[in-house]
Amino acid sequence: MFVRRVLTILFVLVWSSAAHSQVEQTYEYDATGNRIAATNLVRFTSTAAFHFHPERVLHGDRVNIYGRNFPTGQKAQFSATFDGVSADVVSVARRVVTVIVPEGVATGAVQLTLPSGTVLDIGTIALEGITLSPGEAEVFFGETIVFEAEIVGGTGGEVEWELLSGSGTLVPSIIPGEHIAEFTLPDAAVGSTFPILIQATRSDGIAATAVLRPGCSATTALGVPSQTVGTFLTNSDRLCVDVMLPPGAPILIGYAGPEARLKLLGPAGQVLAETESGTAASIPPFVVPSIQLYRLQVEAAGGAVGEYSLGITQLDDPSLFYWINSGVGSWKDPANWFGALVPGAGDSALAAVNGGATVVVAGLDEIATLACQEGLVVTGTLSVGSAAEIAGLTTVQSGGIVGDGAVVLNGPLLWTGGVLGGAGGLTVAGGAEISGGTATKFTPLGGTVELSSGAVSW
């Protein structure tokens, strides 16, 4: 009798759910063929919705509706309503549908309509929470921003303010029922970390958070590679550069000018790299995962103003040796070259960090080809085998620039000692100032010296 009753119950269960489920039966046998276990697995195939989260929302919030067997790939055929108001369906997965709470909604029923036209009643939602205005903003050093909190629904009538991150002064209003607070960012000398988070919390614990990010005095767009100049007009300037960075090879960013700090922000505004403040700074070579728009912030520090230069270079040629020091450095120091390898007689090198760096040749250094957009100071000997082109200030104090290669000085030349030129000749395109001794001190070593533009001061 007991066995028959169990079988009857199983029969009714399977029969009653046959249109909405599948039954999988699994049997286990021993070595002699006797059945020792049997398993019945009921798999539901019908679509159903069970609940949603969160239950207390504000306009614009995302709500997840949880259930089973939602037909994926048909998002456009889904629809949802909150208190009778149509809502945008963001995404559909097998177990969850995400929608956005529309404007104009009050507390009321939530319904989800399937592609088949079936309407599922999910439950009742409550419009309740707290909002902050502004919810996000850009702020400058020394600036004051006024925040206002609005309580929606519920019974949490008082508001408590809190500075969650960053530096500054947050002063709530002392007037009862006035949900206002003033935030003042310190001046540039004090500084602050970003983003700054300010939170307003109702007496029942529901909270809202506002985000402050650094504002930009000016914004420009650059490509890769590029070098540009700008000017700090005040000691609180923050100049921003938007650049589309390509993936693959490392990117080098360098700065020279009045004391400043660099900060690189990712596509979502997250801080990827930053430097200490200084008159020469660089973000070490890094690789981006995909081509996207990044923002570089150049922030004045130390109260200095004036002109600066900025360079962005992709180290994408494996045959080149790349100079990476944004300040003054020795040619012979491996730390000044990408990969910590110093180029030699058969190599090619590129120095293009920020337009304000200085490469110092103090001993005997050899190179096949050199493209230098920075300054070059020679107190030793630089031997050029094929060609060299220098865009910055070239200062030759002793030793000299020699070899079989053609040397072109597109920047100014300050020649106070040593020798210049070789079999390939020397072209001075940026003018020259010569001083410091007898004429024989400046006799070219073979080839020719050509003054293509500018003037010579002897």
Legacy VTK file of the C-alpha trace (Angstrom):
# vtk DataFile Version 3.0
C-alpha trace
ASCII
DATASET POLYDATA
POINTS 458 float
0.000 0.000 0.000
2.781 2.386 0.885
4.570 1.760 -2.369
1.429 2.228 -4.446
0.650 5.534 -2.725
4.112 6.934 -3.456
3.852 5.925 -7.091
0.470 7.624 -7.348
1.860 10.854 -5.944
4.767 10.788 -8.376
2.357 10.135 -11.232
0.201 13.119 -10.317
3.266 15.357 -9.939
4.649 14.460 -13.331
1.256 14.609 -15.034
0.257 17.975 -13.587
3.541 19.647 -14.554
4.076 17.967 -17.909
3.291 21.094 -19.896
5.792 23.210 -17.907
8.601 20.779 -17.064
10.801 17.931 -18.184
11.517 14.817 -16.114
14.930 13.180 -16.254
15.256 9.697 -14.680
18.632 8.317 -13.626
19.258 4.749 -12.380
22.261 3.140 -10.673
23.035 -0.621 -10.721
25.405 -2.851 -8.818
27.883 -5.297 -10.395
25.244 -8.030 -10.751
22.699 -5.794 -12.471
20.455 -5.019 -9.494
19.044 -1.497 -9.377
20.342 0.232 -6.227
19.234 3.868 -6.809
16.796 5.855 -8.902
16.659 9.633 -9.312
13.889 11.742 -10.839
14.939 15.274 -11.819
12.148 17.692 -12.688
13.378 20.588 -14.888
10.926 23.485 -15.224
10.647 24.877 -18.754
8.031 27.581 -18.244
8.954 31.275 -17.822
8.306 32.820 -14.423
9.286 35.955 -12.466
9.711 35.808 -8.709
10.846 39.157 -7.291
12.779 42.347 -8.012
15.557 44.334 -6.310
15.824 46.951 -4.939
12.327 47.491 -3.641
12.884 51.154 -2.714
13.938 53.197 -5.727
14.216 56.634 -7.260
13.695 57.797 -10.813
16.525 56.595 -13.053
17.536 53.674 -10.823
18.120 50.240 -12.316
15.931 47.395 -11.100
16.659 43.695 -11.594
13.657 41.388 -12.086
14.634 37.826 -11.184
13.004 34.698 -12.554
13.663 31.717 -14.814
13.731 30.846 -18.511
13.497 34.392 -19.879
13.893 34.134 -23.694
17.216 35.791 -24.484
17.918 37.472 -27.811
14.468 39.117 -27.814
15.081 42.223 -25.675
13.089 44.447 -28.025
9.975 42.277 -27.488
10.061 42.736 -23.689
8.287 45.599 -21.972
7.849 46.696 -18.377
5.723 49.170 -16.460
6.013 50.794 -13.048
2.668 52.016 -11.740
1.447 51.942 -15.354
4.363 54.005 -16.691
6.516 52.362 -19.390
10.122 51.602 -18.448
13.223 51.037 -20.601
14.433 47.433 -20.720
18.254 47.525 -20.477
19.168 43.854 -20.768
17.689 40.354 -20.746
19.458 37.269 -19.417
18.051 33.832 -18.728
17.444 34.554 -15.042
17.266 38.354 -14.811
15.765 41.281 -16.702
17.144 44.770 -15.952
14.943 47.849 -16.365
15.179 51.552 -15.515
12.663 53.275 -13.253
10.954 55.953 -15.419
10.178 59.537 -14.482
6.701 60.206 -13.147
6.448 56.956 -11.203
4.811 56.807 -7.809
4.433 53.784 -5.539
2.611 51.077 -7.488
2.632 47.711 -9.270
5.509 46.352 -11.358
4.614 44.293 -14.443
6.787 42.533 -17.017
5.403 41.621 -20.447
7.091 38.731 -22.248
7.591 38.463 -26.035
4.668 36.020 -26.063
2.393 38.757 -24.683
2.114 37.142 -21.242
1.984 39.742 -18.462
3.728 38.825 -15.202
2.823 40.653 -11.995
6.043 41.111 -10.020
4.951 43.067 -6.949
4.701 46.607 -5.623
7.533 49.119 -5.729
8.062 52.117 -3.436
9.456 55.450 -4.595
11.636 56.318 -1.638
15.155 57.622 -1.048
17.317 60.733 -1.082
18.848 62.705 -3.944
21.768 65.136 -4.043
22.090 68.107 -6.348
24.521 68.371 -7.980
25.165 64.642 -8.108
28.553 65.220 -9.731
30.589 68.269 -10.669
34.028 69.548 -11.603
35.682 71.751 -9.003
38.702 74.075 -8.882
41.004 74.745 -5.960
39.523 77.334 -3.622
36.030 76.959 -5.121
32.849 76.523 -3.042
29.953 74.319 -4.157
26.497 74.233 -2.523
24.769 70.843 -2.240
21.062 70.324 -1.623
19.500 67.051 -0.506
15.892 66.131 -1.311
14.062 63.488 0.716
11.640 61.358 -1.307
8.978 59.331 0.542
9.524 57.555 3.846
9.949 59.115 7.247
13.661 60.020 7.302
13.216 63.753 7.766
16.696 64.822 8.911
19.956 64.703 6.944
23.493 64.032 8.151
26.405 65.172 5.933
29.804 63.496 5.654
32.994 63.980 3.613
33.917 60.415 2.621
37.134 61.088 0.690
39.343 63.972 -0.371
40.166 67.201 1.447
38.113 70.285 2.073
35.606 71.919 4.389
31.989 70.697 4.525
29.589 73.007 6.412
25.918 71.910 6.782
23.180 74.489 7.188
22.065 75.080 10.775
18.518 76.011 9.739
16.071 73.219 10.715
14.553 71.474 7.695
17.034 73.037 5.263
18.991 70.166 3.751
21.880 72.219 2.380
25.661 72.021 2.843
28.570 74.051 1.461
31.819 72.398 0.438
35.024 74.387 -0.133
38.056 72.841 -1.805
41.469 73.913 -0.392
43.730 76.139 -2.471
46.384 74.693 -4.763
49.123 74.925 -2.125
47.226 72.474 0.116
45.814 70.310 -2.664
43.455 67.343 -2.437
43.078 63.796 -3.687
40.306 63.022 -6.166
37.572 62.026 -6.592
35.963 63.773 -3.639
32.916 61.966 -2.254
30.231 63.745 -0.222
27.409 61.762 1.362
24.010 62.821 2.688
22.198 60.274 4.899
18.554 60.276 6.008
17.698 59.501 9.613
16.474 56.050 8.510
19.901 55.217 7.010
19.192 55.735 3.300
22.090 57.673 1.734
23.096 59.426 -1.488
26.608 60.317 -2.630
27.908 63.152 -4.823
31.183 62.974 -6.761
33.551 65.911 -7.335
36.287 65.662 -9.944
39.001 68.189 -10.775
37.925 70.852 -13.243
39.956 71.910 -16.271
40.985 75.524 -16.954
41.370 74.534 -20.604
41.021 71.320 -22.607
42.877 70.416 -25.787
43.057 67.285 -27.949
46.319 65.648 -29.011
47.340 62.695 -31.111
50.240 60.254 -30.767
53.036 61.156 -31.175
52.841 64.847 -30.352
54.588 67.667 -28.550
52.831 70.824 -27.479
53.335 73.898 -25.327
50.948 75.566 -22.908
50.939 78.252 -20.245
49.961 78.289 -16.594
48.300 81.677 -16.084
47.540 81.151 -12.379
48.913 78.876 -9.669
45.623 76.962 -9.563
45.381 76.134 -13.280
44.590 72.563 -14.259
45.046 72.007 -17.974
43.598 68.885 -19.550
44.619 66.992 -22.667
42.291 64.447 -24.265
44.207 61.871 -26.282
43.220 58.704 -28.123
45.893 56.249 -27.014
46.594 53.241 -29.248
47.253 49.772 -27.799
50.268 47.540 -28.366
53.529 49.392 -27.779
54.265 51.368 -24.576
53.275 55.039 -24.279
55.631 57.637 -22.724
54.320 60.976 -21.398
56.738 63.711 -20.322
56.498 67.276 -18.972
58.883 70.214 -18.515
58.070 73.672 -17.180
56.917 75.360 -13.965
56.396 72.999 -11.039
53.410 70.779 -11.791
52.059 67.258 -11.370
50.678 64.908 -14.029
47.705 62.603 -13.674
46.449 60.144 -16.289
42.747 59.221 -16.167
41.190 56.211 -17.850
38.059 56.234 -20.039
35.856 55.906 -16.930
37.678 58.676 -15.051
39.758 56.346 -12.896
43.321 57.390 -12.013
45.799 55.165 -13.888
49.047 56.955 -13.071
50.260 60.162 -11.450
53.550 61.885 -10.662
54.975 63.918 -7.826
55.140 67.650 -8.488
58.279 68.906 -10.221
59.656 71.004 -13.050
60.356 67.831 -15.037
58.027 64.853 -14.728
57.141 61.801 -16.753
54.690 58.922 -16.552
56.789 55.775 -17.116
56.055 53.777 -20.271
52.765 51.890 -20.066
50.564 49.823 -22.397
46.833 50.413 -22.870
44.571 47.386 -23.549
42.574 48.930 -26.392
42.252 52.185 -28.299
40.185 54.553 -26.157
40.032 58.202 -25.116
42.171 59.067 -22.095
42.575 62.359 -20.215
45.880 63.781 -19.023
45.703 66.453 -16.326
48.571 68.920 -15.969
48.080 70.608 -12.608
50.047 73.668 -11.443
51.826 73.192 -8.130
54.091 75.268 -5.935
52.614 78.596 -7.011
54.591 78.775 -10.277
53.248 80.140 -13.576
54.659 80.288 -17.078
55.135 78.191 -20.202
55.461 74.413 -20.202
56.020 71.712 -22.812
54.368 68.311 -23.019
55.164 65.258 -25.116
53.375 61.974 -25.857
55.327 59.241 -27.644
54.568 55.629 -28.499
57.643 53.423 -28.244
56.549 51.321 -31.184
59.775 50.808 -33.166
61.811 47.895 -31.750
64.864 49.054 -33.721
65.005 52.380 -31.832
66.531 53.216 -28.473
64.149 55.615 -26.674
65.308 58.310 -24.245
62.796 58.481 -21.351
64.235 60.998 -18.844
62.021 64.084 -18.660
64.757 66.169 -16.975
68.551 66.290 -17.272
70.383 62.975 -17.624
73.580 61.327 -18.795
73.714 59.481 -22.116
75.670 56.696 -20.416
73.085 56.044 -17.675
70.946 52.991 -18.619
68.076 54.325 -16.467
67.603 57.134 -18.994
66.829 54.700 -21.824
63.756 52.519 -22.284
64.666 48.947 -21.482
67.768 50.151 -19.533
70.014 49.633 -22.574
72.416 52.347 -23.804
72.694 52.620 -27.621
76.004 52.111 -29.390
77.779 52.817 -32.670
75.427 50.801 -34.879
72.159 51.866 -33.248
69.467 54.475 -33.818
68.037 56.593 -31.005
65.061 58.892 -30.455
64.813 61.505 -27.710
61.256 62.913 -27.711
59.942 63.152 -24.155
58.612 66.662 -23.581
60.658 69.201 -25.551
62.328 70.359 -22.353
64.597 67.470 -21.386
68.384 67.578 -21.720
70.688 64.788 -22.901
74.244 65.146 -21.570
77.196 63.633 -23.429
80.100 63.619 -20.962
82.378 60.864 -22.301
82.746 59.174 -25.658
79.345 58.132 -26.982
78.654 56.703 -30.435
75.443 56.448 -32.453
74.486 55.666 -36.055
71.401 57.930 -36.252
69.938 60.297 -33.684
66.643 62.212 -33.715
66.617 64.512 -30.705
63.706 66.836 -29.975
65.248 67.708 -26.618
68.286 69.753 -25.650
71.807 68.326 -26.041
74.803 69.305 -23.897
78.209 68.068 -25.039
81.194 68.114 -22.697
82.626 64.894 -24.133
82.483 63.526 -27.679
79.435 62.356 -29.645
80.413 60.406 -32.754
77.655 60.250 -35.392
77.994 57.476 -37.971
75.123 58.280 -40.332
72.932 61.250 -39.371
71.804 63.342 -36.430
69.048 65.944 -36.194
68.609 68.026 -33.041
65.597 70.277 -32.459
66.445 71.653 -29.018
69.267 73.831 -27.795
72.664 72.282 -28.581
75.437 73.357 -26.197
78.978 72.319 -27.047
81.374 73.152 -24.219
84.274 70.789 -24.885
84.933 67.624 -26.837
82.500 67.952 -29.713
80.181 66.358 -32.285
82.195 64.441 -34.869
81.998 61.458 -37.240
81.051 60.628 -40.810
77.359 61.463 -40.412
75.526 64.626 -41.458
74.520 66.740 -38.447
71.587 69.162 -38.632
70.921 71.581 -35.768
67.350 72.852 -36.155
67.493 74.453 -32.727
69.907 77.140 -31.556
73.607 76.392 -31.069
75.656 77.647 -28.127
79.302 76.885 -28.962
81.756 77.736 -26.208
84.457 75.120 -26.791
85.328 71.885 -28.546
84.941 70.985 -32.197
81.999 70.473 -34.561
81.447 68.718 -37.869
82.758 65.739 -39.751
82.802 64.215 -43.208
79.024 64.500 -43.453
78.998 68.221 -42.757
77.147 70.399 -40.245
74.009 72.454 -40.910
73.088 75.164 -38.405
69.441 76.058 -39.016
68.544 77.727 -35.736
71.239 80.364 -35.371
74.384 80.166 -33.276
76.256 81.971 -30.552
80.012 81.389 -30.540
82.276 82.505 -27.720
85.036 81.417 -25.437
88.447 81.390 -27.172
90.543 81.605 -30.289
89.218 80.913 -33.733
91.162 77.657 -34.088
89.048 76.208 -31.301
86.086 76.184 -33.633
87.682 74.816 -36.830
85.351 72.162 -38.350
86.803 68.682 -38.728
86.312 68.109 -42.451
83.080 68.505 -44.395
81.348 71.872 -44.457
79.537 74.123 -42.031
76.387 75.682 -43.472
74.332 78.413 -41.873
70.914 77.851 -43.458
68.986 80.347 -41.335
69.258 82.440 -38.233
72.269 84.491 -37.281
75.700 83.894 -35.805
76.924 85.925 -32.833
80.710 85.698 -32.533
LINES 1 459
458 0 1 2 3 4 5 6 7 8 9 10 11 12 13 14 15 16 17 18 19 20 21 22 23 24 25 26 27 28 29 30 31 32 33 34 35 36 37 38 39 40 41 42 43 44 45 46 47 48 49 50 51 52 53 54 55 56 57 58 59 60 61 62 63 64 65 66 67 68 69 70 71 72 73 74 75 76 77 78 79 80 81 82 83 84 85 86 87 88 89 90 91 92 93 94 95 96 97 98 99 100 101 102 103 104 105 106 107 108 109 110 111 112 113 114 115 116 117 118 119 120 121 122 123 124 125 126 127 128 129 130 131 132 133 134 135 136 137 138 139 140 141 142 143 144 145 146 147 148 149 150 151 152 153 154 155 156 157 158 159 160 161 162 163 164 165 166 167 168 169 170 171 172 173 174 175 176 177 178 179 180 181 182 183 184 185 186 187 188 189 190 191 192 193 194 195 196 197 198 199 200 201 202 203 204 205 206 207 208 209 210 211 212 213 214 215 216 217 218 219 220 221 222 223 224 225 226 227 228 229 230 231 232 233 234 235 236 237 238 239 240 241 242 243 244 245 246 247 248 249 250 251 252 253 254 255 256 257 258 259 260 261 262 263 264 265 266 267 268 269 270 271 272 273 274 275 276 277 278 279 280 281 282 283 284 285 286 287 288 289 290 291 292 293 294 295 296 297 298 299 300 301 302 303 304 305 306 307 308 309 310 311 312 313 314 315 316 317 318 319 320 321 322 323 324 325 326 327 328 329 330 331 332 333 334 335 336 337 338 339 340 341 342 343 344 345 346 347 348 349 350 351 352 353 354 355 356 357 358 359 360 361 362 363 364 365 366 367 368 369 370 371 372 373 374 375 376 377 378 379 380 381 382 383 384 385 386 387 388 389 390 391 392 393 394 395 396 397 398 399 400 401 402 403 404 405 406 407 408 409 410 411 412 413 414 415 416 417 418 419 420 421 422 423 424 425 426 427 428 429 430 431 432 433 434 435 436 437 438 439 440 441 442 443 444 445 446 447 448 449 450 451 452 453 454 455 456 457
